[in-house]
Amino acid sequence: MKFQLSIIRDMIYEAVAHGVKLDELCRRTGVTAADLNDTDRLVDWEFAPHLWDDIVELTGDELIGLQMGRRMRPTAYGMIGFLLQTCKDVREVLHSISQYNETFSSIYTYTLELQPDRAVLYMEPDALWAAKYPTSARQASDIGKSSAVYILRTLTGKKLTPVHAFFSHRRMHADGYRKVLECELTFNAPRDGLVFRRSDMDLAVLGHDVSLFALFENLLREKQKQLSADKSFSEIIRTSILSSFKGQIPPIDIIAAHLKMHTRTFQRRLSAEKMSYRSVCNNLRRELALAIIAQSDKSISEIAELLGYADHTSFRRAFKNWTKSLPKTARVKDAVRT
């Protein structure tokens, strides 16, 4: 899983605009001047993993991501930002974000769902990332929502406002969210996203340019093709489980169908990498279990159910095989370390 360095650059520069010292933030996170200048590079999902924690601590603002999104430029997302500025209308903007999502981030997924009277833009963090780095995932969700609203306003020249915002996290700072997003809020929702009026999808983009749109789209298609070619099949499966199935392990026929192939073909491609679906799932379950144990207050039974175990006894047995200790013991050790 990867994301584009331009996202880190803009986060850091926005933090500086909010009073954070550049040298101190870079020292804490290990980000260098060379990193800030190499913004087209895709980096591993755990690059500077505690950047958001540091920004929240240094600004003292738990809604800093929401505030940053109000100043976000389309070009923060790299080449796709140039494409968005040449789209025909809002529908094409949101469709392009969903279609070329992986060219700037594979740890955060955008999905556009058009309904008769409304349009829903789901924006959801990868399940492992959310479990391991909850502050980062929540801040990314906040910046995703506010930047979507303000970028659409910039592109259209209209005060486009969502009608509803959904948050998967617990209720917090409702007045702050309402002030920025200006819409109805729902917390503890099953998914994160924004709801727009269907009629807003027809709003024209001021910089619409057919020839430039075709140019940028061709470049993005090539980039997407290259990214897919660089991935192993087991990595594709892992990413699909984390993004499309929210970390819950689907039966092999379901994941094969999701990837548009027969089960036999699916198994054959894994065998070519000397892997099996069971081994991919076991490795992923282990990572998720360790992250959830360390970062959440879910009960052992809830974690077992979330990861698809028949009961908490089966989960405890698997956990002990992985770590040589029981889940409760591991949680106590994590609490002591922090």
C-alpha positions as CSV (number, residue, x, y, z in Angstrom):
1,M,0.0,0.0,0.0
2,K,1.3,3.4,-1.0
3,F,0.5,7.1,-1.2
4,Q,2.0,10.1,-3.0
5,L,4.5,12.3,-1.2
6,S,2.8,15.5,-2.3
7,I,0.1,14.7,0.3
8,I,2.8,14.7,3.1
9,R,4.3,17.9,1.7
10,D,1.0,19.8,1.8
11,M,0.2,18.5,5.3
12,I,3.5,19.8,6.6
13,Y,3.2,23.1,4.9
14,E,-0.3,23.5,6.2
15,A,0.9,22.6,9.7
16,V,3.5,25.4,9.4
17,A,0.8,27.8,8.3
18,H,-1.0,26.9,11.5
19,G,2.1,27.9,13.6
20,V,4.1,24.6,13.7
21,K,7.9,25.0,13.3
22,L,9.0,23.2,10.1
23,D,12.3,22.0,11.5
24,E,10.7,20.5,14.6
25,L,8.0,18.7,12.6
26,C,10.5,17.3,10.1
27,R,12.8,16.2,12.9
28,R,10.0,14.4,14.7
29,T,8.7,12.6,11.6
30,G,12.0,11.9,9.9
31,V,10.9,13.8,6.7
32,T,13.8,15.4,4.8
33,A,14.0,18.4,2.4
34,A,14.6,15.8,-0.3
35,D,11.3,14.1,0.5
36,L,9.5,17.5,0.3
37,N,10.9,18.1,-3.2
38,D,10.2,14.6,-4.5
39,T,6.5,14.9,-4.4
40,D,5.5,12.6,-7.3
41,R,7.1,9.6,-5.5
42,L,4.8,7.0,-4.0
43,V,6.0,5.9,-0.6
44,D,5.1,3.0,1.7
45,W,1.9,3.4,3.8
46,E,4.0,3.5,7.0
47,F,6.2,6.4,5.9
48,A,6.1,9.0,8.7
49,P,3.2,7.1,10.3
50,H,2.8,9.4,13.3
51,L,2.8,12.7,11.3
52,W,-0.8,13.4,12.2
53,D,-0.3,12.6,15.9
54,D,2.6,15.1,15.9
55,I,0.6,17.8,14.1
56,V,-2.4,17.4,16.5
57,E,0.0,17.6,19.5
58,L,1.9,20.6,18.2
59,T,-1.2,22.6,17.2
60,G,-3.3,21.5,20.1
61,D,-6.2,21.2,17.6
62,E,-8.1,17.9,17.2
63,L,-9.9,19.3,14.2
64,I,-6.7,20.4,12.4
65,G,-7.3,18.1,9.4
66,L,-10.8,19.6,8.9
67,Q,-9.2,23.1,9.0
68,M,-6.4,22.1,6.6
69,G,-8.9,20.8,4.1
70,R,-10.4,24.3,3.6
71,R,-7.1,25.4,2.1
72,M,-6.3,22.3,0.1
73,R,-5.6,22.8,-3.6
74,P,-6.4,20.3,-6.3
75,T,-2.7,19.9,-7.1
76,A,-2.1,18.5,-3.7
77,Y,-3.1,15.2,-5.2
78,G,-0.6,15.3,-8.0
79,M,-1.5,14.7,-11.6
80,I,-5.1,13.9,-10.8
81,G,-5.4,17.5,-9.5
82,F,-4.6,18.8,-13.0
83,L,-7.3,16.4,-14.4
84,L,-9.9,17.7,-12.0
85,Q,-9.4,21.3,-13.2
86,T,-10.3,20.3,-16.7
87,C,-13.4,18.1,-16.0
88,K,-16.7,19.0,-17.5
89,D,-18.8,19.0,-14.3
90,V,-18.9,17.9,-10.7
91,R,-20.0,14.4,-11.7
92,E,-16.9,14.0,-13.8
93,V,-14.7,15.4,-11.0
94,L,-16.0,12.9,-8.4
95,H,-16.0,10.0,-10.9
96,S,-12.3,10.8,-11.8
97,I,-11.3,10.8,-8.2
98,S,-12.9,7.4,-7.7
99,Q,-11.5,6.0,-11.0
100,Y,-7.9,7.1,-10.5
101,N,-7.8,6.9,-6.7
102,E,-4.8,4.5,-6.6
103,T,-2.6,6.9,-8.5
104,F,-2.2,9.1,-5.4
105,S,-3.2,6.7,-2.6
106,S,-4.0,3.1,-2.0
107,I,-4.6,3.5,1.8
108,Y,-7.7,5.7,1.3
109,T,-10.5,4.8,-1.1
110,Y,-13.0,7.1,-2.8
111,T,-16.2,5.6,-4.2
112,L,-19.0,7.6,-6.0
113,E,-22.5,6.2,-5.8
114,L,-25.2,8.0,-7.8
115,Q,-28.7,7.6,-6.6
116,P,-32.0,9.1,-8.0
117,D,-32.0,12.1,-5.8
118,R,-28.5,12.3,-4.3
119,A,-24.9,11.4,-4.9
120,V,-22.8,9.8,-2.2
121,L,-19.0,10.1,-2.1
122,Y,-17.6,7.5,0.2
123,M,-14.1,8.2,1.5
124,E,-12.8,5.4,3.6
125,P,-9.4,4.5,5.1
126,D,-7.8,1.1,4.6
127,A,-8.8,-1.2,7.5
128,L,-5.2,-2.0,8.7
129,W,-4.2,1.7,8.6
130,A,-7.3,2.7,10.6
131,A,-6.7,-0.1,13.1
132,K,-2.9,0.7,13.5
133,Y,-3.0,4.5,13.3
134,P,-6.5,5.7,14.3
135,T,-5.5,9.3,14.7
136,S,-4.1,9.4,11.2
137,A,-7.2,7.7,9.7
138,R,-9.6,10.1,11.4
139,Q,-7.6,13.2,10.4
140,A,-7.4,11.9,6.9
141,S,-11.1,11.4,6.9
142,D,-11.6,15.0,8.1
143,I,-9.3,16.5,5.5
144,G,-10.9,14.4,2.9
145,K,-14.3,15.8,3.6
146,S,-13.5,19.4,4.0
147,S,-11.1,19.4,1.0
148,A,-13.7,17.8,-1.2
149,V,-16.2,20.6,-0.4
150,Y,-13.7,23.4,-0.8
151,I,-12.1,22.1,-3.9
152,L,-15.5,21.7,-5.5
153,R,-16.3,25.3,-4.6
154,T,-13.0,26.4,-6.2
155,L,-13.6,24.4,-9.4
156,T,-17.2,25.5,-9.9
157,G,-17.1,29.0,-8.4
158,K,-20.3,28.0,-6.5
159,K,-21.0,27.6,-2.8
160,L,-21.6,23.9,-3.1
161,T,-22.6,22.4,0.2
162,P,-23.2,18.7,1.1
163,V,-26.5,17.8,2.7
164,H,-25.1,15.1,5.0
165,A,-21.8,14.0,6.4
166,F,-21.1,10.5,7.8
167,F,-18.4,9.6,10.3
168,S,-17.4,6.1,11.4
169,H,-15.8,7.5,14.6
170,R,-17.7,8.4,17.8
171,R,-19.5,11.7,18.2
172,M,-17.0,14.5,18.9
173,H,-16.6,18.2,18.2
174,A,-20.0,18.3,16.4
175,D,-20.2,22.1,16.4
176,G,-16.8,22.3,14.7
177,Y,-17.7,19.9,12.0
178,R,-21.1,21.6,11.5
179,K,-19.4,25.0,11.1
180,V,-17.0,23.8,8.4
181,L,-19.3,21.4,6.5
182,E,-22.6,23.2,7.0
183,C,-24.7,20.1,6.9
184,E,-26.4,17.3,8.9
185,L,-23.9,15.0,10.7
186,T,-24.1,11.3,11.6
187,F,-21.5,9.7,13.9
188,N,-20.8,6.0,14.5
189,A,-21.9,5.4,10.9
190,P,-20.9,2.2,9.1
191,R,-19.1,4.2,6.4
192,D,-17.4,7.6,6.0
193,G,-18.6,10.0,3.3
194,L,-20.5,13.0,2.1
195,V,-23.9,13.2,0.5
196,F,-24.6,15.8,-2.2
197,R,-27.8,16.8,-4.1
198,R,-28.0,14.9,-7.4
199,S,-28.5,18.3,-9.1
200,D,-25.1,19.5,-7.9
201,M,-23.5,16.8,-10.1
202,D,-24.4,19.0,-13.2
203,L,-22.6,22.1,-12.0
204,A,-20.0,23.1,-14.6
205,V,-16.2,23.3,-13.9
206,L,-14.9,26.7,-14.8
207,G,-11.6,25.4,-16.3
208,H,-13.2,22.7,-18.5
209,D,-10.9,21.8,-21.4
210,V,-11.6,18.8,-23.5
211,S,-8.1,18.4,-25.0
212,L,-6.3,18.9,-21.7
213,F,-8.7,16.5,-20.0
214,A,-7.8,13.8,-22.6
215,L,-4.1,14.5,-22.1
216,F,-4.1,14.1,-18.3
217,E,-6.5,11.1,-18.4
218,N,-4.1,9.3,-20.8
219,L,-1.2,10.0,-18.5
220,L,-3.2,8.7,-15.5
221,R,-4.2,5.6,-17.3
222,E,-0.6,4.8,-18.0
223,K,0.4,5.5,-14.4
224,Q,-2.5,3.2,-13.2
225,K,-1.4,0.5,-15.6
226,Q,2.2,0.7,-14.3
227,L,1.1,0.6,-10.7
228,S,-1.0,-2.5,-11.3
229,A,1.9,-4.2,-13.1
230,D,4.2,-3.6,-10.2
231,K,1.9,-5.4,-7.7
232,S,2.1,-9.1,-6.9
233,F,-1.2,-11.0,-7.0
234,S,-1.1,-11.6,-3.2
235,E,-0.7,-7.9,-2.7
236,I,-3.7,-7.2,-4.9
237,I,-5.8,-9.6,-2.8
238,R,-4.6,-8.1,0.4
239,T,-5.4,-4.6,-0.8
240,S,-8.9,-5.7,-1.9
241,I,-9.7,-7.3,1.5
242,L,-8.5,-4.2,3.4
243,S,-10.3,-1.6,1.2
244,S,-13.4,-3.3,-0.3
245,F,-14.1,-5.8,2.6
246,K,-12.9,-3.5,5.4
247,G,-10.5,-6.2,6.7
248,Q,-13.2,-8.9,7.0
249,I,-12.0,-12.1,5.3
250,P,-14.5,-13.1,2.5
251,P,-14.8,-16.7,1.2
252,I,-12.5,-17.5,-1.6
253,D,-15.2,-17.6,-4.3
254,I,-16.4,-14.1,-3.2
255,I,-13.0,-12.5,-3.4
256,A,-12.3,-14.3,-6.7
257,A,-15.6,-12.9,-8.1
258,H,-14.7,-9.5,-6.8
259,L,-11.5,-9.6,-8.8
260,K,-13.5,-10.8,-11.8
261,M,-11.9,-14.3,-12.2
262,H,-12.8,-18.0,-11.6
263,T,-11.8,-19.5,-8.3
264,R,-9.4,-21.9,-10.1
265,T,-7.6,-19.1,-11.9
266,F,-7.4,-17.2,-8.6
267,Q,-5.8,-20.2,-6.8
268,R,-3.4,-20.8,-9.8
269,R,-2.1,-17.3,-9.7
270,L,-1.5,-17.5,-6.0
271,S,0.3,-20.9,-6.4
272,A,2.6,-19.2,-8.9
273,E,3.8,-17.0,-6.1
274,K,4.1,-20.0,-3.8
275,M,1.2,-18.6,-1.7
276,S,-2.3,-19.8,-0.8
277,Y,-5.4,-17.9,0.1
278,R,-5.2,-19.3,3.6
279,S,-1.7,-18.0,4.1
280,V,-2.6,-14.5,2.8
281,C,-5.6,-14.3,5.1
282,N,-3.7,-15.6,8.1
283,N,-0.9,-13.0,7.7
284,L,-3.5,-10.3,7.3
285,R,-5.5,-11.5,10.3
286,R,-2.3,-11.4,12.4
287,E,-1.5,-7.8,11.4
288,L,-5.0,-6.6,12.0
289,A,-5.3,-8.4,15.4
290,L,-2.0,-6.9,16.6
291,A,-3.1,-3.4,15.5
292,I,-6.6,-3.7,17.0
293,I,-5.3,-5.1,20.3
294,A,-2.9,-2.2,20.6
295,Q,-5.1,0.6,19.5
296,S,-8.7,-0.1,20.4
297,D,-10.7,-1.0,23.4
298,K,-12.8,-3.7,21.6
299,S,-13.3,-6.9,23.7
300,I,-11.5,-10.1,22.7
301,S,-14.9,-11.5,21.5
302,E,-15.5,-8.5,19.3
303,I,-12.1,-8.7,17.7
304,A,-12.6,-12.5,17.1
305,E,-15.9,-11.8,15.4
306,L,-14.5,-8.9,13.4
307,L,-11.7,-11.1,12.1
308,G,-14.0,-14.0,11.2
309,Y,-13.2,-16.5,13.9
310,A,-15.9,-18.9,15.0
311,D,-15.4,-17.9,18.6
312,H,-13.0,-16.1,21.0
313,T,-11.3,-19.5,21.9
314,S,-10.2,-20.0,18.3
315,F,-8.9,-16.5,18.1
316,R,-7.0,-16.8,21.4
317,R,-5.4,-20.0,20.1
318,A,-4.4,-18.4,16.8
319,F,-3.0,-15.3,18.6
320,K,-0.9,-17.5,20.9
321,N,0.5,-19.3,17.9
322,W,1.5,-15.9,16.4
323,T,2.9,-14.1,19.5
324,K,3.5,-16.8,22.2
325,S,1.2,-14.8,24.5
326,L,-2.6,-14.4,25.0
327,P,-4.4,-11.3,23.6
328,K,-5.1,-9.9,27.1
329,T,-1.4,-10.2,28.0
330,A,-0.4,-8.4,24.8
331,R,-2.8,-5.6,25.5
332,V,-1.4,-5.1,29.0
333,K,2.1,-5.0,27.6
334,D,1.1,-2.4,24.9
335,A,-0.5,-0.3,27.6
336,V,2.6,-0.3,29.7
337,R,4.8,0.7,26.7
338,T,2.6,3.7,26.0
